[in-house]
Amino acid sequence: MDPEKIMEEMSIQLSEALMALKKSKTIEEKVAYSQVVKNLSDAMGVFLNLAADSMMEDYYLKDD
């Protein structure tokens, strides 16, 4: 799957979860949506770290 499409979809889901969190009324809803936001943020962070590591490897390989 295309990495750009993955990041775009995750960004859309994160925005939707943040909007739902904003509109939630009960503590239970707020906790549930905050967990979704945290999980999506963590997943995006892992993906971005992987992409950054990959770019650094490419950079160092070009120098050799």
C-alpha positions in Angstrom: 0.0 0.0 0.0 1.1 3.5 -0.8 2.7 5.2 2.3 1.2 8.6 1.4 -2.2 7.1 1.3 -1.7 5.4 4.7 -0.6 8.6 6.3 -3.5 10.5 4.7 -6.1 8.0 5.9 -4.6 8.0 9.4 -4.7 11.8 9.4 -8.4 11.8 8.4 -9.2 9.2 11.1 -7.3 11.3 13.7 -9.2 14.4 12.7 -12.5 12.6 13.0 -11.6 11.2 16.4 -10.6 14.6 17.6 -13.9 16.1 16.5 -15.8 13.2 18.2 -13.8 13.8 21.3 -14.7 17.5 21.2 -18.4 16.7 20.9 -18.5 13.9 23.5 -20.5 14.5 26.6 -19.8 11.7 29.1 -16.5 10.8 30.7 -16.7 7.3 29.2 -17.0 8.8 25.7 -14.1 11.1 26.4 -11.9 8.3 27.6 -12.8 6.1 24.6 -12.1 8.8 22.1 -8.9 9.9 23.9 -7.6 6.3 23.6 -8.4 6.3 19.9 -6.5 9.6 19.5 -3.6 8.2 21.4 -3.4 5.0 19.4 -3.6 6.8 16.1 -1.0 9.3 17.2 1.3 6.5 18.3 0.8 4.6 15.0 1.6 7.7 13.0 4.7 8.3 15.1 5.9 4.8 14.5 5.3 5.2 10.8 7.1 8.5 10.6 10.1 7.1 12.6 10.3 4.2 10.2 10.2 6.6 7.2 12.9 8.8 8.8 15.1 5.8 9.5 14.7 4.6 6.0 15.6 8.0 4.6 18.7 8.2 6.8 19.8 4.7 5.6 19.4 5.9 2.0 21.4 9.0 2.8 24.3 7.1 4.3 24.3 4.5 1.5 24.6 7.3 -1.1 27.7 8.6 0.7 29.5 5.3 0.3 
